[in-house]
Amino acid sequence: MEIWIPTTVFAAFCQNLRSALQKHLAGDFGPAVATFVRFGFGFPFACLYVVGLRWMTDSPWPEVTPIFYPAAICGGLAQIAATFLLIKLFSMRNFAVGTAYSKTEPVQAALFGFLLLGEKLTAVLLGAIVAGVAGVILISTGKSSEKAGTSGQPFGWRNALRPAAYGLGSAALFGASAALYRLA
């Protein structure tokens, strides 16, 4: 009997597994080391992947425009900073809340698409952006009988501001990196 798993499901599983492993690594060594491990050790594999694709498809290298290198470098740095903030957020709060904040990335990417690429934003899209970000903030700051993270204080608005800033900042940087990669 053959088991078939759709590619998107497998990719989502691998992303969550990677995030969980980074959270564990950050607990032992800190968010900076966990971020370096992801990008420092991942870079040679990414280069091999590109060379392998070029070799297997016999495609020519793409031509680059003058904006390519600055946009690609800024996009890469934004992604590294976003990953650092996300891992830092995981060390402050639980995994589910950190992931919820990071999932505001698509709506923030739409804003960066508007700012960097001149894409149109309709009233409906703007409403969806505001509702998406506000919804994540409201859900994560609701009153709870559980304790917040390791602080031992009840969870509420005051205890949520720093995690919200890290999470929304992370998502904003991920959104900016996506727009910058498209610009490149």
N, C-alpha and C positions, 0 to 999 in steps of 0.2 A: 504494500500500500504506500503510495507516494503522498507526502504532505506538501501542499503548496502554500507558500506565504507570500502575499503581495509585497512588492518592493517597498512601498511606502510604509507598510507595517513594520517590515524588517528595519528600515532606516530609522523610524521613530524609536523602535526598541533599542537600536544601537546608540542613538543620541541619549536616551535616558540612562542606559548602562554607562556610557562615557561620563555623563554628569554625576552619576552616583559614585563612580570611581574617583572622579576629581574631588568630590566632597570628602571622601575618605582620605585621599592623599592630602588635601588641605588641612584636615584635622591633625595629621601627623607632622606636616612640614610648613603649613601656612599657604595662603592663597597665591602668593607670588611664585612659589615653587611649583604648585599645581598648574598654574598658567604656563610657566616655562616648560614643564614636561609636555603639555599638550602641543605647544607650538614649536618648541625647540627640537623635540624628538619627532614631531610630525612633519616638519619641513622637508627632510630628505625623502620621506615617503611620498609627499606631494610632488616633489620634483621627479621622482621615479615614475609616478603615475602619469605625469604629463609627457615625459619622454616615451613611456610605454604606449600611450595613446597615439603619439606621433608615429612611432615605429609600426604599430599594428594597423593603423589606418592609412599610412603613407600620405597623410595630409600635409600641406605646406604649413610652415609657421605663419600665424596671422600677422598682418601688418599692424603696426602700432602707430597711434596718433601722438602728437606732443602731450596731450592730456593723460595718456595712458599711465605712465609711471607715477606722476604725482597722485592721481586718483587711486591707483592700485595700492601705493604705499600708504596713503591716508586711510583707505579702506581696511588694509591689514592691521594698521595700528589701532584703528577704532575697534576692530574685532578682538584684538588682544586685550585692550582696555575693558571692553564689554565682558569678556570672559573673566577677567580679574574681579570685576565688580560682582558678577554672578556668583563666583566661588566665595567671595567675601560675604555675600548675602546668605549663601547656604550655611556659612559658619555662624551666622547670627540668628537665623530663624529655621523653621522646618523646611524640608525639601519641597513639599507641595506648594507652600506660599511663595518660595523663591521661583519655582517654575511658573507659577501663575503670573508673577510680575514680568518674567522674561517673555511671556507669551503676548505682551502688549507690543512686541516688536513689529508685527505686520501693520498695525495701525500707525505706528510711528514711522515705519518705512514709507508709508503713503505720504506723510508730511515731508520727509526728506526727498522723496521723488518730486514733490511739488517744488521744494526749495532749490534742489540741485539740478533737476532735469526738466523743470518746467511742465510737469504733468498736471493735468486738470484735476481739481478737487471739487466735486459737486457738493451741494448742501447735504445730500443724503450721506455721502462719504464722510464729510466733516462731522455730522451727527453720530455716525458709527464710531469714529475715532474718539470723540469725547465720551460716548457711552461706554466703549470698551475699556478705556483707561480708568474712568470713574468707577466702573463696575468692579474692576480688579482691586482698586483701592478700598472701596466700601466692603467688599467681601473679606479682604484681609485684615481690616481694622475693626470688624464687628466685635462686640463684647463677647467674652468667652469665660467660662469658669476655669479653663485651663490656664496654665502659666505660660508666659511668652518666653521662648528660647531658654537661655540659661540665666536670665536676669532675675527670675523669681517674682517679677511684678506682674500684676494682672494686665492683660492685653487691652489696649485701647489706642486712641489717637496719639497720645504723647509717646507711647512705646513703639508706634508704627512709623514715625517720621523718617528715621534713619534707614530702616529696611526699605521703605517706600522709595526713598531717594536712590539707594543702591539699585533696587530692582528696576525702577523706571529709567534710571541712568544707563543701566546695562542694556535694557531694551532699546533705548534711544541710540546708543552706540552701535548695537547690532543693526538697527534700521538704517543708520547712517552708512555703515559699512556696505550694506546691500545696495544702497543707492550709489555709493562711490564705485563699487564693482561694476554696476551697470553703466556708469559714466565712463569708466575705463574701457 
